[in-house]
Amino acid sequence: MKKIAFFLKIFFGCHSLPARSFFWKGKQFPICARCTGELVGMILECLLFLSLHWYASWGWCIVFAMPLVIDGTLQLKTKWFSNNALRFFTGVFFGIVVVSFLLHIHFMMWELAKKIVPMILK
């Protein structure tokens, strides 16, 4: 379990601050509330894609990313202090964006390869 916690901290680049983390039965989650939300969003988007073949369009990616950008910017530049529930939900939307973005890139590269490979093999 310690290896998974170590991997998650590195994968998300998480600060793991106790004040910004969830606790379960007195133990702190290995990643903060926002990163936990991102993980949940990534898993959710993978399940949506595998079961419904759905992923967010470019426009929805921008819309889904905005809450995290706004919340993070307000915390950084003002005296706004977000709570863990808000951090979690902004993270969920951003996790959906991350996987959707990767799917867009994957399918763009696939279409490009379908055009280029026949030209190369000629």
Salt bridges, closest charged atoms under 4 A:
ASP71 OD2 - ARG34 NH2 3.04
GLU111 OE2 - LYS114 NZ 3.13
